[in-house]
Amino acid sequence: MFEMFLEGFASVLTIETIAYILGGVALGLIFGSIPGLTATMAIAITLPITFGMEPISAMSLLMGLYIGGVSGGLVPAILLNLPGTPSSIATTFDGYPMAQKGQAGPAFGYAILFSFLGGLLSIIVLMLLAPPLAKLALEFGPFEYFAITIFALTMISSLSGGSLIKGLLSGLLGIALAMVGSAPIDAFPRFTFGFKDLNAGFQLLPVLIGLFAVSEIIKSSEAKLKKGQSVKYKLKGFGFSVKDFFKQGWNGLRSSLIGIGIGILPGIGGGTANIIAYVTAKNQSKKPEEFGKGIPDGVVASESANNAAVGGALVPLISLGIPGDTVTALLLGGLILHGLSPGPLLIENNGDVVYGIFAALIIANFFMIALLFWGMRVFTKVLSIPQYILLPIILVLCVVGAIGVNNRLFDAGALLFFGILGYAMLKLDFPITPVILGFILGPLAETNLRRGLMYSKGDFTPFLTQPIAAVFLSLALLSVLFKIRSNYKKKRDHDSNHTISL
């Protein structure tokens, strides 16, 4: 294996291939940092260009785009409270408050360094543990996937803020929105009300950008638009001490492992990994009340997990030919385009290309940390742009990004609709994140429920008796009960303190 790895490195250590990796990372960072333009779009646009390239050069370029696209989302998440990609949703929770407190430098430092470390760890796992981990994921059937999805949906209870009821209602709204359009498996149209444009349902990007970006733009326009502010921060190295780094060690490692694990499971990806890692960090913290107010732990958890999901998602792609998310589905097309057959025989038949991909990922990860660190001082100057100039530009980019997914003008209307919906939720103090979680996980739960019922001929018992499924459903129930107990205890303590003060 070591010899193959050296051969892989040798195959990419050419001026041409290094230039492709560097260009891919730079372009990916640009796409990731502009809300609405994602790694998926970057790879989709670039894929036809790779047709005439050698397989190693082509895959090296695509890997650079992948790494850059996922990492670039942290820039608008920290500076503008806009997740550049679904993978950076949770980065906004504490990254933006840190920037508002004049800690943009440390926020970038934590995000960049732990993005690098999470990605590097996932690449090592990809190289060393791909076959056994892929076999484990292959054993999961519809019963297990349904249970895992239900368990992930219970994360809504931890993202509900002060009101569990409002959080659950937001989550149910997300599931309801995901049910608009053709049903999974039989493609029967639902809740379309005769509008043909709704047959395809709502796309994730218009929903995401509308709820998070457009709603913020509308909210910002309520007040007098600011002329802009210069972000002042002292930055030595990454903006934090070695002691601070080691304080975040376990948080970063745990979040990276969560990202790798979720990345391996097909269809879930970094968009869910960063939220679950954030919730886990909050639940395990000794000071959970500080989350959402600008604490480095939240930034570390989110960025470690979303970059670690990159290597995780490539495990089933390379070992089994199963894409883990939309980006790896495009990468699957890239492999096939160059005459490679993803699956168990890929490493045996095309070991030079596979280990070249591993080497390209490692090099791309180093380029990512260098480019982001070099550009940190430039990125923080974004806040000095007057809002009356910045907000219209962001809105235009949001519209372009929403339309660019499927070239449908309808998506621009959907973007505006979800922007107004998000603004209304903000005004009524409803959390927005559970809507996204419900929207992403709802279809997964429904699809696997229907597959499981078809497999068991309508009998729900296997969902409760299959060992792995039973464990995850039990964890889901315990998670909800724990949240109810926690809320009850807080209410009791509050009432007790109020009585004493009287």
TADAVEN-V72424 format. One record per residue. N is the residue number from 1. RES is the residue in one small letter. PHI is phi in whole degrees, -180 to 180 (NA if undefined). D_FIRST is the distance of its C-alpha to the first C-alpha in Angstrom with 1 decimal. Layout:
BEGIN
N:RES:PHI:D_FIRST
N:RES:PHI:D_FIRST
END
This chain:
BEGIN
1:m:NA:0.0
2:f:-62:3.8
3:e:-64:5.4
4:m:-64:5.1
5:f:-65:6.2
6:l:-63:8.7
7:e:-64:9.8
8:g:-63:10.4
9:f:-63:12.4
10:a:-62:14.2
11:s:-71:15.2
12:v:-101:16.9
13:l:-83:18.4
14:t:-121:21.6
15:i:-58:25.0
16:e:-64:25.4
17:t:-69:22.3
18:i:-60:22.8
19:a:-64:26.4
20:y:-63:25.4
21:i:-64:23.3
22:l:-61:26.2
23:g:-63:28.8
24:g:-64:27.0
25:v:-63:26.9
26:a:-62:30.5
27:l:-67:31.8
28:g:-63:30.0
29:l:-63:31.7
30:i:-66:35.0
31:f:-64:34.7
32:g:-70:33.6
33:s:-85:36.4
34:i:-99:39.1
35:p:-54:40.2
36:g:103:39.8
37:l:-105:37.2
38:t:-117:33.7
39:a:-61:30.1
40:t:-59:30.9
41:m:-66:33.8
42:a:-61:31.9
43:i:-70:29.2
44:a:-61:31.9
45:i:-71:33.9
46:t:-85:31.1
47:l:-54:29.4
48:p:-63:32.0
49:i:-67:31.6
50:t:-79:28.0
51:f:-56:29.1
52:g:-88:29.5
53:m:-87:26.3
54:e:-68:23.0
55:p:-53:20.6
56:i:-66:18.2
57:s:-63:21.4
58:a:-63:23.0
59:m:-69:20.2
60:s:-64:19.9
61:l:-61:23.7
62:l:-66:23.6
63:m:-67:21.0
64:g:-62:23.3
65:l:-62:26.2
66:y:-62:24.7
67:i:-62:24.0
68:g:-66:27.3
69:g:-64:29.3
70:v:-71:28.4
71:s:-73:28.9
72:g:-63:32.2
73:g:-63:34.0
74:l:-71:34.6
75:v:-65:37.0
76:p:-70:39.9
77:a:-63:39.1
78:i:-81:40.0
79:l:-83:42.7
80:l:-123:44.5
81:n:64:43.6
82:l:-120:42.2
83:p:-68:38.6
84:g:-63:37.1
85:t:-137:34.8
86:p:-57:34.8
87:s:-71:31.9
88:s:-112:34.2
89:i:-57:37.2
90:a:-70:36.9
91:t:-65:36.5
92:t:-67:40.1
93:f:-59:41.4
94:d:-120:41.1
95:g:-64:39.9
96:y:-66:43.2
97:p:-59:45.4
98:m:-64:43.7
99:a:-64:44.4
100:q:-66:48.0
101:k:-88:48.4
102:g:83:47.4
103:q:-112:43.9
104:a:-62:42.1
105:g:-60:40.2
106:p:-59:38.7
107:a:-61:38.1
108:f:-64:36.0
109:g:-59:34.3
110:y:-60:33.2
111:a:-63:32.2
112:i:-68:30.2
113:l:-65:28.4
114:f:-78:27.5
115:s:-63:26.5
116:f:-62:24.0
117:l:-67:22.8
118:g:-63:22.8
119:g:-65:20.8
120:l:-65:18.2
121:l:-62:17.8
122:s:-67:17.5
123:i:-69:14.7
124:i:-63:12.7
125:v:-62:13.8
126:l:-57:12.9
127:m:-72:9.2
128:l:-92:9.2
129:l:-119:12.2
130:a:-56:12.8
131:p:-60:13.2
132:p:-66:15.5
133:l:-67:17.4
134:a:-66:18.0
135:k:-64:19.4
136:l:-64:21.6
137:a:-66:23.0
138:l:-68:23.6
139:e:-73:25.9
140:f:-75:28.1
141:g:-106:31.2
142:p:-61:34.3
143:f:-64:35.8
144:e:-68:32.9
145:y:-65:32.6
146:f:-62:36.3
147:a:-64:36.3
148:i:-64:33.6
149:t:-66:35.5
150:i:-62:38.7
151:f:-62:37.2
152:a:-64:36.0
153:l:-66:39.5
154:t:-70:41.0
155:m:-62:39.5
156:i:-55:42.6
157:s:-63:44.6
158:s:-86:42.9
159:l:-106:43.3
160:s:-88:47.0
161:g:67:48.5
162:g:-79:51.8
163:s:-118:52.6
164:l:-67:50.5
165:i:-62:52.9
166:k:-63:52.3
167:g:-65:48.6
168:l:-67:48.6
169:l:-63:51.1
170:s:-63:48.8
171:g:-62:45.8
172:l:-65:48.1
173:l:-63:49.1
174:g:-61:45.5
175:i:-64:45.0
176:a:-63:48.4
177:l:-65:47.4
178:a:-70:44.2
179:m:-83:46.3
180:v:-71:48.2
181:g:110:47.4
182:s:-70:46.0
183:a:-70:45.0
184:p:-66:41.5
185:i:77:41.3
186:d:-100:44.9
187:a:59:45.3
188:f:-75:48.9
189:p:-70:50.2
190:r:-131:51.1
191:f:53:53.1
192:t:-93:53.5
193:f:53:57.3
194:g:85:57.7
195:f:-88:55.6
196:k:-63:53.2
197:d:-64:51.0
198:l:-84:50.2
199:n:-60:48.8
200:a:-86:45.3
201:g:76:45.8
202:f:-89:45.0
203:q:-83:41.8
204:l:-60:39.7
205:l:-63:40.1
206:p:-59:44.0
207:v:-65:44.1
208:l:-64:41.8
209:i:-67:43.4
210:g:-63:46.9
211:l:-66:46.7
212:f:-95:45.0
213:a:-88:46.0
214:v:-64:49.3
215:s:-62:50.7
216:e:-67:50.1
217:i:-64:51.7
218:i:-63:54.8
219:k:-64:54.9
220:s:-65:54.7
221:s:-73:57.5
222:e:-62:59.8
223:a:-88:60.3
224:k:-67:61.4
225:l:-65:58.5
226:k:-78:57.3
227:k:-77:57.4
228:g:112:54.0
229:q:-138:52.8
230:s:-85:50.8
231:v:-86:48.0
232:k:-104:48.4
233:y:-157:45.8
234:k:-92:44.8
235:l:-129:41.2
236:k:-122:39.6
237:g:69:35.8
238:f:-94:34.8
239:g:94:38.2
240:f:-148:37.5
241:s:-84:37.1
242:v:-62:34.2
243:k:-62:36.2
244:d:-63:36.3
245:f:-62:32.6
246:f:-68:32.0
247:k:-61:34.7
248:q:-93:32.5
249:g:-57:29.3
250:w:-67:29.6
251:n:-60:31.0
252:g:-65:28.1
253:l:-66:25.4
254:r:-61:27.4
255:s:-66:27.9
256:s:-64:24.3
257:l:-65:23.4
258:i:-63:26.3
259:g:-61:25.1
260:i:-62:21.6
261:g:-61:23.3
262:i:-71:25.9
263:g:-62:23.6
264:i:-67:21.7
265:l:-75:25.1
266:p:-60:26.1
267:g:90:29.3
268:i:-105:29.8
269:g:79:27.8
270:g:-66:28.5
271:g:-61:32.2
272:t:-91:32.5
273:a:-59:29.7
274:n:-68:31.6
275:i:-71:34.9
276:i:-66:33.6
277:a:-65:31.9
278:y:-63:35.2
279:v:-62:37.3
280:t:-62:35.1
281:a:-62:35.5
282:k:-66:39.2
283:n:-68:39.7
284:q:-90:37.9
285:s:-75:39.7
286:k:-80:42.7
287:k:-135:44.4
288:p:-64:43.7
289:e:-65:47.1
290:e:-85:45.7
291:f:-67:43.1
292:g:93:44.3
293:k:-110:46.4
294:g:108:43.8
295:i:-119:41.4
296:p:-59:37.9
297:d:-55:36.4
298:g:-68:36.9
299:v:-65:35.2
300:v:-61:32.2
301:a:-62:31.8
302:s:-65:32.1
303:e:-75:29.9
304:s:-64:27.1
305:a:-70:27.1
306:n:-69:27.5
307:n:-76:24.6
308:a:-69:22.3
309:a:-67:23.3
310:v:-62:21.6
311:g:-64:18.1
312:g:-60:19.5
313:a:-67:21.2
314:l:-80:18.1
315:v:-60:16.5
316:p:-67:19.0
317:l:-65:19.2
318:i:-76:15.7
319:s:-81:15.2
320:l:-124:18.9
321:g:77:20.6
322:i:-107:22.9
323:p:-71:23.9
324:g:-86:24.4
325:d:-156:27.2
326:t:-65:29.3
327:v:-66:27.0
328:t:-69:24.0
329:a:-65:26.5
330:l:-69:27.2
331:l:-65:23.5
332:l:-60:23.3
333:g:-62:26.2
334:g:-64:24.5
335:l:-63:21.5
336:i:-65:24.2
337:l:-57:26.3
338:h:-102:23.8
339:g:76:23.4
340:l:-105:20.1
341:s:-109:20.3
342:p:-63:18.8
343:g:149:18.0
344:p:-58:15.8
345:l:-92:15.3
346:l:-63:14.4
347:i:-65:10.6
348:e:-70:11.4
349:n:-87:14.2
350:n:-133:13.4
351:g:-59:9.7
352:d:-64:11.1
353:v:-70:13.5
354:v:-61:11.5
355:y:-73:9.2
356:g:-67:12.6
357:i:-64:14.2
358:f:-59:12.0
359:a:-64:13.0
360:a:-63:16.5
361:l:-63:16.9
362:i:-65:16.3
363:i:-64:18.7
364:a:-62:21.1
365:n:-64:21.3
366:f:-69:22.4
367:f:-63:24.8
368:m:-61:26.2
369:i:-67:27.1
370:a:-68:28.6
371:l:-67:30.7
372:l:-68:31.9
373:f:-66:32.8
374:w:-66:34.6
375:g:-89:36.4
376:m:-57:37.4
377:r:-68:40.8
378:v:-74:41.4
379:f:-61:40.6
380:t:-68:43.0
381:k:-78:45.8
382:v:-59:45.7
383:l:-68:48.0
384:s:-81:50.6
385:i:-77:51.2
386:p:-56:54.4
387:q:-64:53.8
388:y:-69:56.3
389:i:-95:54.1
390:l:-68:50.6
391:l:-63:51.4
392:p:-61:52.6
393:i:-64:49.6
394:i:-61:47.3
395:l:-62:49.3
396:v:-62:49.1
397:l:-64:45.4
398:c:-62:45.2
399:v:-65:47.3
400:v:-61:45.3
401:g:-63:42.1
402:a:-67:43.7
403:i:-70:45.1
404:g:-65:42.0
405:v:-64:39.9
406:n:-127:42.0
407:n:56:44.7
408:r:-115:47.3
409:l:-66:50.3
410:f:-56:50.5
411:d:-66:47.5
412:a:-68:49.6
413:g:-65:52.3
414:a:-63:49.8
415:l:-58:48.5
416:l:-65:52.1
417:f:-60:52.8
418:f:-73:49.8
419:g:-64:50.8
420:i:-66:54.3
421:l:-62:53.0
422:g:-63:50.7
423:y:-64:53.7
424:a:-62:55.9
425:m:-66:53.3
426:l:-62:53.2
427:k:-67:57.0
428:l:-92:57.2
429:d:65:54.5
430:f:-96:52.1
431:p:-70:48.4
432:i:-89:46.5
433:t:-56:42.9
434:p:-59:43.5
435:v:-63:44.7
436:i:-64:41.3
437:l:-62:39.5
438:g:-65:41.9
439:f:-66:41.5
440:i:-77:37.7
441:l:-89:37.5
442:g:-54:40.7
443:p:-61:39.6
444:l:-63:36.4
445:a:-64:38.6
446:e:-64:41.1
447:t:-60:38.7
448:n:-73:37.0
449:l:-64:40.4
450:r:-68:41.8
451:r:-63:38.8
452:g:-63:39.1
453:l:-68:42.8
454:m:-66:42.5
455:y:-67:40.0
456:s:-95:42.4
457:k:58:45.5
458:g:87:46.9
459:d:-91:46.3
460:f:-84:45.0
461:t:-55:44.4
462:p:-58:40.7
463:f:-64:40.0
464:l:-101:41.5
465:t:-102:40.3
466:q:-64:36.6
467:p:-53:35.0
468:i:-66:32.6
469:a:-63:35.3
470:a:-63:37.9
471:v:-62:36.0
472:f:-70:35.5
473:l:-68:39.2
474:s:-65:40.4
475:l:-63:38.5
476:a:-63:40.1
477:l:-64:43.5
478:l:-64:43.0
479:s:-62:42.0
480:v:-67:45.2
481:l:-63:47.3
482:f:-64:45.9
483:k:-66:46.8
484:i:-62:50.3
485:r:-63:50.8
486:s:-63:49.7
487:n:-64:52.0
488:y:-64:54.9
489:k:-65:54.4
490:k:-62:54.5
491:k:-65:57.6
492:r:-66:59.3
493:d:-65:58.6
494:h:-65:59.9
495:d:-64:63.0
496:s:-64:63.5
497:n:-66:63.3
498:h:-69:65.6
499:t:-66:68.1
500:i:-64:68.1
501:s:-65:68.7
502:l:-71:71.7
END
